Structure formats: structure tokens, C-alpha cells
Amino acid sequence: MVKTIYEYDPVMDDLWISPGDIDERLDFQAIFGNDAPVEIEIGCGKGRFILAECQHRPEVNFIAIERSLKIIRIALLRAAKFSPQNLRFLCLDADFTVKLLIKSRSVTAYHVYFPDPWPKDRHHKRRLFNPRLLQKMAETLLPQGKLKLKSDHAEYYNDACDRILDSGLFERVSEHQSHEVIEDFDEADRGASHYEIKWRKEAKTIFSSEFQVKSQSNLSEK
Ligand SMILES: C[S@@+](CC[C@H](N)C(=O)[O-])C[C@H]1O[C@@H](n2cnc3c(N)ncnc32)[C@H](O)[C@@H]1O
């Protein structure tokens, strides 16, 4: 039995966007009560990255998308301990969310850290990045908006980068490989997600790339 699935803190109600209440594309101004830039994490897991990030950058609003209720509840319980005003959770499929619920030109960055690699050939169709999703990510990003990707799985990482670049919608602005083994994570490692810490402790190579959406003048809105 997973204990946290039965835990409840009323503060959690203010921290998540209830899918049942969504009847149009998300209005970030109404959700956060301000016009601050919005960054989205896809597959936030237990929330380590986004919980640290929202505290260190209060001038930015964050949406954490995670399709597993069991997992997102752990992140929500952690967030309820300090009630961040600039963070909301959404328990939905990210593919569906980006394609149907995000307004054009409304997001400054997408963070995608350690997405499921689906290593078997017959499962590759389940991989996150598909042409339509990339089209929607590009449309929903503001000019100079970023797509940030990290993975420990070389074949998956190369395939994801190929899909992103082959879309013709993004250009790579930085790429990095980290082989550094880190035992103790502290303030300096704030940008690390749960899986990044796990793999770096095991001395796995971490591959990361940052992409910027190309000029959107020729992107059609669909
Ligand atoms: C390997 S975990 C990585 C979690 C976190 N990003 C990290 O680095 O620690 C991948 C997470 O993405 C979630 N996920 C996978 N596909 C998703 C989708 N289409 N929409 C939302 N979440 C998804 C999974 O439920 C899982 O929690």
C-alpha cells in the first residue's frame, strides 16, 4: 500500500488545477492572478526540480504536468508544506494538455527531464515527442521560448533530439554531457530532478540539450 495516496492536506486543493473544471484553454492570468512568465514541466514525477525552482524564481509561474495520480500526489503533499503561490499541478497526459489546453504564445519554457525512454522497438510509438506535439510546443512558446531536455538514455536522447530538430521548428542553443559523480546534492544542484540525482549517484552520463523555438512568423495556428 502506498501511504501517500490516502494522505490529504486541504492546501493541496489550492495547488492543483482540477481537470474537471477545465472547459477552455488554460488562462494563466486567472490561475496565478498575475502576468508573470509561465514555464511548464512535463512529467514532473515527485516534483523535486519544480519545487526547488519555484522557490528560487518567485518571479516565474510554473505548471507541473504529471499523468500518474499516485506520483503527483507525492509532489502535491511536498508542495503543501510551503504553499507556493507560483506553482500549480495538473494531473493529465502532457500530450493531450499541450495539444488542447495551452494557449498560443503563452509559455516561456518547457522542461522535459528523463522522459520514459520506451527502449523496445515496438514501444517507440509511445515516446513523448511526436510531430504534432512538437508543432504545438512551438506554437505555444513565446518568441525565444525554450525546450529543455535531459536524459540518461543515449539512444532515446539522440532519437528525441533528431525528432525535435527534424521538425524544423527548433534550433539547438546548447548541448552538454555530464559524467560527474555527485554524492551529496546541495543548493548548487537545485536544477536537478529526482532521476538526475539517482543517475548521477550511479555515475551515469547525463545528456542535456536546450532548444529555442525558431521564428514563429511562418507557424500556422491550428
Ligand atoms: C522517468 S520519470 C521522470 C520524472 C522526473 N522528470 C525526474 O526527472 O525525476 C517520467 C515521468 O513522466 C511521467 N509521464 C510520462 N509520460 C507522460 C505524459 N505523456 N504526460 C504526463 N506525464 C508523463 C511518468 O508518469 C513519470 O512520472
The ligand as a Gaussian input file, in Angstrom:
#p B3LYP/6-31G(d) Opt

LIG

0 1
 C       11.221000       8.662000     -15.549000
 S       10.091000       9.677000     -14.745000
 C       10.992000      11.235000     -14.579000
 C       10.396000      12.130000     -13.515000
 C       11.100000      13.482000     -13.339000
 N       11.017000      14.288000     -14.544000
 C       12.531000      13.278000     -12.941000
 O       13.425000      13.588000     -13.745000
 O       12.767000      12.854000     -11.805000
 C        8.956000      10.088000     -16.047000
 C        7.672000      10.690000     -15.509000
 O        6.919000      11.197000     -16.599000
 C        5.576000      10.841000     -16.425000
 N        4.984000      10.815000     -17.761000
 C        5.308000      10.000000     -18.770000
 N        4.588000      10.293000     -19.865000
 C        3.791000      11.341000     -19.540000
 C        2.803000      12.086000     -20.234000
 N        2.506000      11.811000     -21.518000
 N        2.178000      13.075000     -19.589000
 C        2.468000      13.354000     -18.301000
 N        3.387000      12.675000     -17.573000
 C        4.046000      11.682000     -18.191000
 C        5.622000       9.486000     -15.747000
 O        4.412000       9.179000     -15.052000
 C        6.800000       9.663000     -14.810000
 O        6.417000      10.197000     -13.560000

